[in-house]
Amino acid sequence: MSETGRHADVPEEILPSERETAHEGVVTTKADPFADPGLPHHEHRAQDIDERAAKRSERTVAMLFLVSMIATVGFIAAYVAIPIEKIVYIFPLGHISGLNFALGLTLGVALFCIGAGAVHWARTLMSDVEVADDRHPIEATPEVKAKVMADFREGAAESQFGRRKLIRNTMFGALALVPLSGVVLLRDLGPLPEKKLRTTGWKKGIRLVNQSTNLPLRPEDIAVGSLTFAKPEGLEEDDHDFNNKIAKDSLMLVRIEPRNIKDKRELEWSHEGIVAYSKICTHVGCPISLYEQQTHHVLCPCHQSTFDLADGGRVIFGPAGHALPQLNITVKDGYLEAVSDFEEPVGPSFWERG
């Protein structure tokens, strides 16, 4: 088919010519249809030629950053003021947690406003001149490095970061406050331990009660070589926080011939060879229950930490980091009782432990 025949039904004015001129005067031909068309002519924005328009954009960006700051403060206030059990009705979500809704809304607004402010700043005040740069080798030459630094300085100047102080200051405020949301959420890791890790239910005058019979212990109840488990008097299994308390208060008592006790303080804190030690392993807090009568060693069944009850409860084997805490005991009215609480925290080590 001839050239004329192929285009017979197409108006002549819309047929491509042999030479066409694209943007910036770059010429393409039918033989090279994919030639670089160049960049379109740059059109100035209203903010580039009108300082009043630039000021309006500046105030808009600053307002977005300010709203972000207010939303962050609202996030913290909601976290503190709204009880976790509060249920509210939100259409169309239905009945949901008021705390979760408030936290999600305020944090979402805070992050959105920072992003929207940055985008509006870039689109209205920062330079929007398109620049074409040829590819270059990966290894930069001194000239390229100098050009990069020059471009960086030029970009910093064109961003008007130093000039637009209102934007700069509100952006710093928004970015400084947003991380506080994450810091506040650390509270959900649990309540602060305060002195709870350092104290137990033992104190002066508290009787030792047999954990099996629930009866107060007399010295004659404990035979040489036996292992007896005890708890503080008044701690009952039906208490709502029994498990939490017994995890620190649980005690083991053995009777050793006084001449076999090597540690002087242990001997002073015992009664007729009866020594009382925390039952909680100082490695990861497992309950110790295996006692070897001949050596006076107790073994933790979890990781085989071994302690010498005739030598201050010191560690002789295994991963435990420190000796078992000893409870100072005495006898009053024929019953064993505590002289005071443990002098050191029971159980595993923690970072505040001295």
Secondary structure, 3 states (H helix, E strand, C coil): CCHHHHCCCCCHHHCCCCEEECHHHCEEECCECCCCCCCCCCCCCHHHHCHHHHHHHHHHHHHHHHHHHHHHHHHHHHHHHCCCCCEEEECCCEEEEHHHHHHHHHHHHHHHHHHHHHHHHHHHCCCCCCCCCCCCCCCCCHHHHHHHHHHHHHHHHHCCCCCCHHHHHHHHHHHHHCHHHHHHHHHHHCCCCCCCCCCCCCCCCCEEEECCCCCECCHHHCCECCEEEEEECCCCCCCCCHHHHHHHHCEEEEECCHHHCCCHHHHHHCECCEEEEECECCCCCCECCEEECCCCEEECCCCCCEEECCCCCEEEECCCCCCCCEECEEEECCEEEECCCCCCCCCCCCCCCC
